[in-house]
Amino acid sequence: MATIADIAVSGAINLLTAFIFLLAFAILRLQPFNDRVYFPKWYLKGLRSSPSRSGAFVRRVVNLDFRSYIRFLNWMPEALKMPEPELIDHAGLDSAVYLRIYLMGLKIFVPITFLAWAILVPVNYTNNALEAVKMVANVTASDIDKLSISNIPLKSQRFWTHIVMAYAFTFWTCYVLLREYEKVASMRLQFLSSERRRPDQFTVLVRNVPPDPDESVSELVEHFFLVNHPDHYLTQQVVCNANKLASLVKIKKKMKNWLDYYHLKFSRNQLQRPQMKTGFLGLWGGKVDAIDHHDSVIEKLSKEIEEERKRVLKDPKSIMPAAFVSFKTRWGAAVCAQTQQSRNPTLWLTEWAPEPRDVYWQNLAIPYVALTVRRLIIGVAFFFLTFFFMIPIASVQALASIEGIEKRAPFLKSVIEIKFIKSVIQGFLPGIALKLFLIFLPTILMIMSKFEGFISLSSLERRSATRYYIFLIINVFLGSILTGAAFEQLNSFIKQSANEIPKTIGVAVPMKATFFITYIMVDGWAGIAGEVLMLKPLVLYHLKNFFLVKTEKDREEAMNPGSLGFHTGEPRIQLYFLLGLVYSTVTPVLLPFIIIFFAFAFVVFRHQIINVYHQEYESGAAFWPDVHGRVITALVISQLALMGLMSTKEAAQSTPFLIALPVLTIWFHRFCNGRHKSAFVKYPLQEAMMKDTLERARDPNFNLKAYLQSAYVHPVFKGDNEYDEDDEDSLLSGKMETESVLVPTKRQSRRNTPVPSKMSGGSSPSLPEEVKIGEP
């Protein structure tokens, strides 16, 4: 069990690590040759030029202005200077609202910490229940536990203080959540109303288009929407399965990078042409000329790409039963996206299209009927992943107790009893070990989300974040408490009667606060400092710059600004909300560590958002209902944990008063969702009409169809040097005229009988062979 001295050693190690990271960052960011690593966002916006382009060689590499080193921490106040409206214009609403999560944490926990330390800590400390428990059962405890609820004796009237504080903390948290929900919903609506024209504002994704033997998917989609949305339909773009083509293009790009590398290597030493082995990873196989080999590979790939491109354009099997349908107005798109299109609710399914850069094109090729099966498979796989991960979690907990290690490995006693080593083992290693176990988890969860078939990067990240949060609750929070408690109290469980076990657990649960304190310092202090250092992007940029870069375009591609990583960052923040709320009434000594995390992370990530991160998409803060729901979940868990703990303390008179808290919290969550969630999932028709009217007045001659015509063409068909304009003509459909349009049909059933096609069931059964839209 970690003591205050062990926590102090851990704090010193993590503070020293964080200081070293910050000092290294402060020095490295000032060097001209690192400018593109630490300020890539400004380069991508075209607002910053390289300082290493002119002057003496030394000045192009090293910053010789010693006054700048004196102000090495000035990046912190600079990160706080940019106002929020300017930040939204600069980085987008997603980034600005993401930062509000940290601010919300400070708003919740600063007053809670003040109250807890002013009231609960004295109430807890002025008891000696733990000393009495030690005499009865073999329970380990530390000095920190004396500041927790464990130090209050059974049936004490002091538990009323904790119940009153639980109500106060709950009401304050709900108040902050309500204000933030209102604020973010208002920011989203204002952002959408002031945002510039984007293709996704006019476009709907239609899925599960029914097959028809007489018409192609493109013809069927155009016919359906010209008939059912005659005044608003504009154009459509069918979805094609170009995954193999995209894979070939990706391989070719990789081969071109290697070819550029070998050309650059040869230009530096023209006496010897570069050689390579053709085996796996170049480790074995026959030696060949590297330049000639890559030339031949690229030529072969070019032929395969051309053949595959022609196949995709001509093969009907490459066309998926889905399409991006664009409308003349936002109002028309909103009506289509938010209504049922057919009497059969499983056909002609519509939803708002992601913005083009948010589309995850690989998953559009997955048949809609396969999505349910895929999600069932991943649900089962996630269950087993979560369950089996309890094994390494239990192993980590073995490091959290010196006493437990000594009992099972007595030959190590002489080593681990050395004061400094003992402090490092108990105060530092458990947190770092757990963090190492979690390194690859977000990648695994993202792969699982991709397999499920989500069609946008934003939805992929939100699903991964949800699973990551569930994983953290079960394994990191509950797993650490339960396995740790069982490990420490195993001896007591065997020797005591069954009715005493709940009491032992009730005493042991708050004792895990020391483990979570060490984890917060490792992950929330040193880990956040490592985020701003950006060691991996720094190394990769200089490797690419040395081996691959020949032009300014190459140098831009070598930059790796990254993004917020919602699927990794947000669940980690929510873990701190959970720990803070659970331990606010149980072990308040943990709360200052939470506050330091929120404050430090806010400054660091604000700097990164302003100078580094380049968001891959903009969802308009669509993730906020998830953030709100997870804080509510943490609040309910904290209330249930306190109820369970009180039941072990034989506080029969006071415990029933806690039952109302989860009920009120869940009611509050339903109220907030009913009041504000629609702003995040629906687009008000009133807002759409207002924006359409203003846009027509400002720019009446804008050619919207030309703007939308190629917005949702698969990226593999554009942006490539070998891309032929005829390919786009083959993919794009529809006429440029927007007046009276003839809607021809090839269905034989339409020509000979009024009975509708059994395959489509999408149109009126009384349509003639040609339907004229736009005329009375």
Phi, psi and omega in degrees: 000124183291139178258179177299323178296320178295318177297323179295319178296315178299317178298319179296316179298314183289322176295319177296317178298314179298319180296319179297316178299315181293321179294317178297318178298315182299325180281314184295324183291340181275347183279133184302325184285352176256006188300322181286344178278319187260356176222042186292332183298321181290328175292317180295332177275354180074022184253006181215139178245155186293129177284356184258026183263342183217168179093183180294156183301318182297317181291337178282346182250317186239140176279115183262005178275099186290340178294330180291333179286333178292326180262043189289345179257013183289351178292337180291306177295329178295326180293338182266354186284324186293123179295157183299317177301320178292324178296321178296317177295326185280318188239349180102162182291324180305313182293317181295319181288327176301319178294332179293340176297318178294318178297320178298321177299319178293319180297325181282313194269339178295309176295323179297318179297317180299313180294317183296317181286331180282331187244305188286320182299313176298322179297318181289319189287330184275046175218170179223036183295324182295322179297322179291322179294320180300327181285335182267314185232159181277073182247129179271145180208159181239177179297327180295326181295339178290343177270001184257176180293343179296339184274004179262131183290165180297148175061020181286144176286350179291344178296338176299328178298316180294324180292316178298318179293325177298318176296316181298315180295322180295312181296320179294317179298316179296322178298313179296318179299318180296315180297320180291321177300314178299315182295314183292322177298318177296318179298321180295312181297320178294321179296316180294324181285333181260355184289147177292164181301132177224149182300324184291343177290339183248003193237142179236140174268122179253127181234164180058046174292126184292143178290151179219127183289344186258342184228150173285168179301317180298314180293321182294318180295314180297317180297315183299314185279333174292328179280316188265344175226060190294330185271350188233340181296139182239302182200172179211157179225113181290155180266130179243153178272094181247028183295318179294319178298317179297323178295318178295319179296322179294318178295319179297319178298321178296318179295323178295322177298317177294322178297318177299321179297315181289326174297316180295321178296320180290325179294335179275338178215087185279000178282340183217124178285141182294141180245159176208160174262144187272357182282190183300123180055021179070021183272333179211181183104174181287147179279136178224167174289120187296321182291313180295321180298314182289327175300315181292321179297317180295321178296318179295318179296323179299319178293317179296321179295318180296317179295318180293323178297317179295322179295317180298321183286333187253335184279118179298334180291343178279346180272123181273155178283057181207157182202152170266116183251125181252149184240165182288334183224159173294325180299315179296321178292321180295319179297316182292317184291334188249020179225162177275133188266337186223158176295335175270111187289355179263357180246156178053053180281128184241147174206160178299135177286139172295159174296152188308321181283348179269348184289133173260094194295328182301322185280347176292341180276356180279127177301140184299324182293341181276348185295319181298317179295317180299318182289328175295315179300315182291326176300316178294316180297321179294323178300313181290324176299314180295319183293312185286342178287348176297335182294307177294331176298317178298324178294322178297320182295337177297333178282348185277354183225110175298319181299320179295321179294319181296325181291327185259342177222072185296339181290345178269000188300319183294330181280309187284348177279352173299130193304312184292317180296321178298317180294320179294316181299314185276332186259346186231313187297319181301318180293317181290326179294317179296320179296321178296323178296332186267002187299313187270355183298313180302323178295318179297317181293326177293320176299319178295320179294322177295322178295329180294335173104017178293143193257008177221152179297322180295317179291327175298316181291322180293319178294317178298322179296320179298313180294321179297321179294316177300318179298316181295321179297312187286313187269311185283315183277293182295319180298316180295320180290310186289312181293323178294316180296318180295321181296316183286324188259010183304316180299318181292322181299320184291324189268342184258165180288161186297324183286352177269346184298314179302324179294319180296319178296318180300325178284326187280329185303310179294342179292342180283000178303324181297321178296316181291331175297316178295322179294319179298319181292322179289310185277319187269343178254290181296322181297318179292322177297323176294332178297319182284335179291325177055053185295316181296310176300327180296313181293315182296321180297315182289329174295313178295320182296328182278321188262333190241330190287126174235331182233172177296325177296319176298322181293323177295319179292334179288338178291142179230078185292334181070188179216181183300326184066063183304325185288344177253321185283316185294316176298327178295319176298318182295330175298322178291323173301315181298312181296317181296316182289320181294316187268000180298322178261346184265305180222083185296346181298341180284337189297319178300327178294324177295317182297318179300319178300308184299317181293313182294315181296324179300314181294314183296311184287333173294319176298315182295320180294321181288320190251337191241294192299138176237105185296137179283341184205171175225114182258000182068036178061035180295347183277353189298320176304325176294317179299313179301314182297325181286326175294321176298318177301316178298322180294317179294318178299319180296323179291317179294321179296319179293322177298315178297321180293319179296325180295331177281345181266006179057035177269067188295327183283327185267331185302317181303336180291344179277344184298328182291336185298307178299323180296313179295323181293316179294320176299318179298319179297317178295321178298314181297316179296318179295329182274324191235341188295329182301332179294342183258348182239344180232156177248116184300134180297328178298315178296318180298316180295318179299316181292321177297316181297315178297320181293321178295325179289324182280324185221072186291339185259012182291132181273090185292325183294319177295327179292323185266348191304317184243016184296325184246030169286138181307133184303335181292343179263005176214156181083004179251142183298331183271005183289128181261136180297334178295332178298318179293321178298327180287328182276323183281146181224167179096158181259159182280344180288145180239011178270222182297129184235132174277132180252091181283154174229142180259000184290129177295327181296333179284330186277331189248343186206148178284358181286133180291160177296133179290336185281323186261311181057028188254350187231172179292141182286352184256015181289138174284184183299324177229136179247128181261120183260136176103355178238150179289000000 
